[in-house]
Amino acid sequence: QHDTHLLNWKLTCTATPGITMHLQRSTSARNYKDIYSLTATALECRQPFNYTDQQPVPGINYYRLKMTAAGGKVSYSTIVSLINAERGIDISSIAPNPVANGHFKLNISAAQRRDIDIVITDMQGRVLQKRSFNMIAGFNTIDMNVTGLAKGTYQLYGSNAAERSGVQRFVIQQ
């Protein structure tokens, strides 16, 4: 939202009486720092949580939740990337990878609302699949169907007339 990043999440904490959540941010998707934390009871976990990052860093911001249960067990959410820029697209993950059933979720962020092409190529760069999608500004999840592709390693990227994301690789196991 404009120059801020609005983050929403919901948890299920039925196996523990409470949980401590640390919202973490990184610019590298490797080294994370806490930017917000809170403790919630199992009952409070049923409610959605919101946080507005008033000062995202320029470029791509990676966010995740570090959750610590009452017994000390630590777990992490999936990573969400948001772009703090006028332009740009970023593919943050392909899951599951390797792809086992011909379907995966593609997590992609866009700085602006726009149409982009998702392009799948073989390792030699030959285009095998190209599909257009309308992205919202922020985080997007796309269900991808690759049942027509044989077992092997592939590359995927997003593009439009003005920009192109980085390339991600995925493996199909059948």
KOLSEBA-203476 format. One record per residue (C-alpha): residue in one letter; chain; x, y, z negated. Coordinates in Angstrom, 2 decimals, m for minus. Example, Ala and Ser with C-alpha at 12.3 -4.5 7.8 and 13.67 -1.06 7.14 Angstrom:
+------+-------+---------+---------+---------+
: rest : kette :       x :       y :       z :
+------+-------+---------+---------+---------+
:    A :     A :   12.30 :   m4.50 :   m7.80 :
:    S :     A :   13.67 :   m1.06 :   m7.14 :
+------+-------+---------+---------+---------+
This chain:
+------+-------+---------+---------+---------+
: rest : kette :       x :       y :       z :
+------+-------+---------+---------+---------+
:    Q :     A :    0.00 :    0.00 :    0.00 :
:    H :     A :    1.83 :    3.04 :    1.31 :
:    D :     A :    5.19 :    3.20 :   m0.52 :
:    T :     A :    4.26 :    0.63 :   m3.19 :
:    H :     A :    3.85 :   m3.15 :   m3.22 :
:    L :     A :    0.68 :   m4.51 :   m4.80 :
:    L :     A :    1.14 :   m8.08 :   m6.05 :
:    N :     A :   m1.78 :  m10.32 :   m7.09 :
:    W :     A :   m1.60 :  m13.83 :   m8.52 :
:    K :     A :   m3.60 :  m16.40 :  m10.43 :
:    L :     A :   m2.36 :  m19.33 :  m12.49 :
:    T :     A :   m3.72 :  m22.52 :  m13.98 :
:    C :     A :   m2.35 :  m23.02 :  m17.50 :
:    T :     A :   m4.53 :  m25.85 :  m18.82 :
:    A :     A :   m1.60 :  m28.08 :  m19.87 :
:    T :     A :   m0.15 :  m25.49 :  m22.26 :
:    P :     A :   m1.62 :  m23.14 :  m24.88 :
:    G :     A :    0.16 :  m20.18 :  m23.32 :
:    I :     A :    2.72 :  m19.09 :  m20.78 :
:    T :     A :    5.20 :  m16.26 :  m20.33 :
:    M :     A :    5.45 :  m14.89 :  m16.81 :
:    H :     A :    8.35 :  m12.90 :  m15.44 :
:    L :     A :    7.73 :  m11.24 :  m12.09 :
:    Q :     A :   11.11 :  m11.13 :  m10.38 :
:    R :     A :   12.40 :   m9.22 :   m7.35 :
:    S :     A :   15.41 :   m9.77 :   m5.10 :
:    T :     A :   16.80 :   m8.21 :   m1.94 :
:    S :     A :   18.70 :  m11.38 :   m0.99 :
:    A :     A :   16.22 :  m14.15 :   m1.95 :
:    R :     A :   19.03 :  m15.47 :   m4.16 :
:    N :     A :   19.67 :  m13.18 :   m7.12 :
:    Y :     A :   16.47 :  m12.19 :   m8.92 :
:    K :     A :   15.88 :   m9.59 :  m11.62 :
:    D :     A :   12.84 :   m9.29 :  m13.88 :
:    I :     A :   10.68 :   m6.26 :  m13.08 :
:    Y :     A :    7.63 :   m7.13 :  m15.19 :
:    S :     A :    6.71 :   m9.72 :  m17.81 :
:    L :     A :    3.68 :  m10.73 :  m19.81 :
:    T :     A :    2.44 :  m13.56 :  m22.00 :
:    A :     A :   m0.99 :  m15.08 :  m21.46 :
:    T :     A :   m3.07 :  m17.69 :  m23.28 :
:    A :     A :   m4.61 :  m20.61 :  m21.38 :
:    L :     A :   m7.92 :  m18.71 :  m21.35 :
:    E :     A :   m6.28 :  m15.52 :  m20.03 :
:    C :     A :   m4.62 :  m17.55 :  m17.25 :
:    R :     A :   m8.01 :  m17.97 :  m15.60 :
:    Q :     A :   m8.06 :  m14.25 :  m14.81 :
:    P :     A :   m6.21 :  m12.79 :  m11.82 :
:    F :     A :   m3.10 :  m10.73 :  m12.54 :
:    N :     A :   m1.97 :   m7.61 :  m10.69 :
:    Y :     A :    1.20 :   m5.59 :  m10.67 :
:    T :     A :    2.18 :   m2.62 :   m8.52 :
:    D :     A :    5.87 :   m2.27 :   m7.78 :
:    Q :     A :    6.15 :    1.52 :   m7.67 :
:    Q :     A :    9.78 :    1.46 :   m6.49 :
:    P :     A :   10.40 :   m1.34 :   m3.98 :
:    V :     A :   13.85 :   m1.19 :   m2.47 :
:    P :     A :   14.21 :   m0.27 :    1.22 :
:    G :     A :   14.00 :   m3.28 :    3.52 :
:    I :     A :   12.78 :   m6.72 :    2.51 :
:    N :     A :   11.75 :   m7.35 :   m1.11 :
:    Y :     A :   11.44 :  m10.97 :   m2.25 :
:    Y :     A :    9.16 :  m11.69 :   m5.21 :
:    R :     A :    8.60 :  m14.78 :   m7.33 :
:    L :     A :    7.17 :  m15.71 :  m10.72 :
:    K :     A :    9.30 :  m17.40 :  m13.35 :
:    M :     A :    6.90 :  m19.14 :  m15.71 :
:    T :     A :    7.89 :  m20.47 :  m19.12 :
:    A :     A :    5.38 :  m22.72 :  m20.91 :
:    A :     A :    5.00 :  m22.72 :  m24.70 :
:    G :     A :    7.22 :  m25.84 :  m24.92 :
:    G :     A :   10.05 :  m24.12 :  m23.00 :
:    K :     A :    9.52 :  m25.76 :  m19.60 :
:    V :     A :   10.42 :  m23.32 :  m16.78 :
:    S :     A :    8.90 :  m23.36 :  m13.29 :
:    Y :     A :    8.93 :  m20.97 :  m10.33 :
:    S :     A :    6.31 :  m19.89 :   m7.83 :
:    T :     A :    6.85 :  m19.84 :   m4.11 :
:    I :     A :    8.66 :  m16.75 :   m2.83 :
:    V :     A :    6.73 :  m13.92 :   m1.20 :
:    S :     A :    8.50 :  m11.33 :    0.93 :
:    L :     A :    7.19 :   m7.82 :    1.51 :
:    I :     A :    8.76 :   m5.24 :    3.78 :
:    N :     A :    9.32 :   m1.69 :    2.56 :
:    A :     A :    9.83 :   m0.03 :    5.92 :
:    E :     A :    7.95 :    1.58 :    8.79 :
:    R :     A :    8.54 :   m1.47 :   11.00 :
:    G :     A :    9.63 :   m5.06 :   10.71 :
:    I :     A :    8.55 :   m8.69 :   10.43 :
:    D :     A :   10.11 :  m11.39 :    8.27 :
:    I :     A :    9.49 :  m15.13 :    8.15 :
:    S :     A :   10.04 :  m16.12 :    4.53 :
:    S :     A :    9.29 :  m19.85 :    4.65 :
:    I :     A :    8.01 :  m22.89 :    6.47 :
:    A :     A :    6.40 :  m25.46 :    4.16 :
:    P :     A :    6.66 :  m28.33 :    4.08 :
:    N :     A :    9.98 :  m28.62 :    5.85 :
:    P :     A :   10.60 :  m31.30 :    7.07 :
:    V :     A :    7.13 :  m31.43 :    8.62 :
:    A :     A :    5.60 :  m34.87 :    8.07 :
:    N :     A :    2.01 :  m34.70 :    9.39 :
:    G :     A :    2.28 :  m32.24 :   12.27 :
:    H :     A :    1.07 :  m29.26 :   10.21 :
:    F :     A :    2.84 :  m26.64 :    8.12 :
:    K :     A :    2.24 :  m23.23 :    6.59 :
:    L :     A :    4.24 :  m20.32 :    7.93 :
:    N :     A :    4.71 :  m17.45 :    5.46 :
:    I :     A :    5.42 :  m14.18 :    7.21 :
:    S :     A :    5.43 :  m10.52 :    6.21 :
:    A :     A :    4.73 :   m7.52 :    8.41 :
:    A :     A :    5.44 :   m3.86 :    7.65 :
:    Q :     A :    2.35 :   m2.82 :    9.64 :
:    R :     A :   m0.83 :   m4.38 :   10.93 :
:    R :     A :    0.05 :   m5.78 :   14.36 :
:    D :     A :   m0.21 :   m8.62 :   16.82 :
:    I :     A :    2.82 :  m10.87 :   17.04 :
:    D :     A :    3.73 :  m13.99 :   18.96 :
:    I :     A :    5.00 :  m17.01 :   17.04 :
:    V :     A :    7.45 :  m18.77 :   19.35 :
:    I :     A :    8.72 :  m22.34 :   18.86 :
:    T :     A :   11.77 :  m23.42 :   20.86 :
:    D :     A :   13.93 :  m26.50 :   21.06 :
:    M :     A :   17.56 :  m26.23 :   19.96 :
:    Q :     A :   18.58 :  m25.14 :   23.48 :
:    G :     A :   16.21 :  m22.14 :   23.28 :
:    R :     A :   13.54 :  m23.45 :   25.68 :
:    V :     A :   10.09 :  m22.17 :   24.67 :
:    L :     A :    7.79 :  m25.06 :   23.77 :
:    Q :     A :    4.92 :  m23.24 :   22.07 :
:    K :     A :    3.82 :  m19.60 :   21.91 :
:    R :     A :    0.78 :  m18.42 :   19.96 :
:    S :     A :   m0.46 :  m14.90 :   19.17 :
:    F :     A :   m1.63 :  m13.89 :   15.70 :
:    N :     A :   m2.95 :  m10.67 :   14.18 :
:    M :     A :   m0.89 :   m9.80 :   11.08 :
:    I :     A :   m2.07 :   m7.61 :    8.25 :
:    A :     A :    0.42 :   m5.25 :    6.65 :
:    G :     A :    1.95 :   m7.32 :    3.86 :
:    F :     A :    2.12 :  m11.06 :    3.28 :
:    N :     A :    0.46 :  m13.49 :    5.73 :
:    T :     A :    0.11 :  m17.29 :    5.71 :
:    I :     A :   m0.51 :  m19.04 :    9.03 :
:    D :     A :   m1.51 :  m22.69 :    9.45 :
:    M :     A :    0.64 :  m24.10 :   12.25 :
:    N :     A :   m0.13 :  m27.24 :   14.27 :
:    V :     A :    2.83 :  m28.95 :   15.93 :
:    T :     A :    1.32 :  m32.39 :   16.48 :
:    G :     A :    2.26 :  m32.21 :   20.17 :
:    L :     A :    5.98 :  m31.97 :   19.43 :
:    A :     A :    8.24 :  m35.02 :   19.11 :
:    K :     A :   10.41 :  m35.89 :   16.14 :
:    G :     A :   13.40 :  m33.54 :   15.99 :
:    T :     A :   14.73 :  m30.09 :   15.02 :
:    Y :     A :   13.11 :  m26.89 :   16.28 :
:    Q :     A :   13.45 :  m23.13 :   15.95 :
:    L :     A :   10.71 :  m20.60 :   15.26 :
:    Y :     A :   10.58 :  m16.80 :   15.33 :
:    G :     A :    8.01 :  m14.01 :   15.48 :
:    S :     A :    8.13 :  m11.20 :   18.03 :
:    N :     A :    6.25 :   m8.44 :   19.79 :
:    A :     A :    7.30 :   m5.79 :   22.29 :
:    A :     A :    9.15 :   m3.73 :   19.67 :
:    E :     A :   10.71 :   m6.19 :   17.21 :
:    R :     A :   11.69 :   m9.73 :   16.42 :
:    S :     A :   12.06 :  m11.66 :   13.16 :
:    G :     A :   14.99 :  m13.83 :   12.23 :
:    V :     A :   15.00 :  m17.44 :   13.42 :
:    Q :     A :   13.93 :  m20.26 :   11.09 :
:    R :     A :   14.60 :  m23.93 :   11.75 :
:    F :     A :   12.30 :  m26.80 :   10.92 :
:    V :     A :   12.40 :  m30.56 :   11.33 :
:    I :     A :    9.56 :  m32.84 :   12.41 :
:    Q :     A :    9.56 :  m36.34 :   10.92 :
:    Q :     A :    7.00 :  m38.78 :   12.24 :
+------+-------+---------+---------+---------+
